[in-house]
Amino acid sequence: GAVVSQHPSRVICKSGTSVKIECRSLDFQATTMFWYRQFPKQSLMLMATSNEGSKATYEQGVEKDKFLINHASLTLSTLTVTSAHPEDSSFYICSAAGTGLHYNEQFFGPGTRLTVL
Amino acid sequence: AQSVSQHNHHVILSEAASLELGCNYSYGGTVNLFWYVQYPGQHLQLLLKYFSGDPLVKGIKGFEAEFIKSKFSFNLRKPSVQWSDTAEYFCAVNPVLRNFVFGPGTRLSVLP
C-alpha cells in the first residue's frame, strides 16, 4: 500500500508558540490530503481537507486562522498550529488520497503527538 | 448529520474466543465502508473495505466483515482472536463524494 509519513512524531512546545507538522506521501502523488485530530480514547475528527494548489476546506468549528494548512505540492501538506495553547494538545493525523489509488481510499500517516505546556 | 456508532466501547476476550464488533451508520445513500485498526503506539491500518459486490468482505489477519444494507450495519468478525489483536478498532463510512466519518472506536483487549 501507499506510504504516508509525518514529521515530527512528537513535539512539546510552550504556550503561545507555533508548531508546524509535515505530512508527506512517499510513493504516490497525493492530490488530496486530510487532517484529523484525535483526543485520548476518542475517534478521529476531520479538521480539514486540502487539495494540492488550493485553499483548504475546514470543517465546522475548526478555526482556519489557528490551524493553517498548506498543500503546495503533490507530496507535501503542512499543518501549522499557531499560538498553541494547552487545549490544542492532541494527536494530529494526516491521510492522503491521490492518483493511481482508488478514489475512495485514504492512507494514514503515523500521527504527531502535540503537547503544549 | 451522518454518524457512525460502534456498539461497544471496550471488549475483553480470552485468546481463541470469537469476536464480533458492531458498526452502524446513519447515511441513507451509497456508502463505502472500512474497518481500521490502531495498535498501541502505531498508526491506523486498513483491515478491510467494502465498496460493492459480495457483502461479505475478507480482510487481513483473518478478519472479515458483513455489510447488511437493510440494517445499515458493517460488523467486524474474527473466529479466534489472538493476544496480538489487542488494539483499537474503528469503523469508518465514506458516503460517495463526501468525507470519511469515523466511529468512536472499540478497544479490544485479548487476555493471554
Interface residues (C-beta under 8 A of the other chain):
Chain A: G1 F34 K41 Q42 S43 L44 M45 L46 T49 I93 S95 H102 N104 E105 Q106 F108 G109 P110 G111
Chain B: N32 Y36 Q42 H43 L44 Q45 L46 K49 F51 F90 N94 V96 N99 F100 V101 F102 G103 P104 G105 R107
